[in-house]
């Protein structure tokens, strides 16, 4: 039973790490899309990604990287 618990914990940790990596990839791609397709509005991006992130989050993620914010880009 303890081995099963430890295996489940290991799987959960691996899933969390995978999820973090995938979220980071989505954020990277949001920045690229905003750079490469400046005509797309935040609302259009929000719609295209099925509201995975809302407009405010998309803006907070992408604005610093695009020089549209007074706050430095997050890594």
Helices and strands as residue ranges (DSSP letters): H 2-36, H 42-48, H 55-63
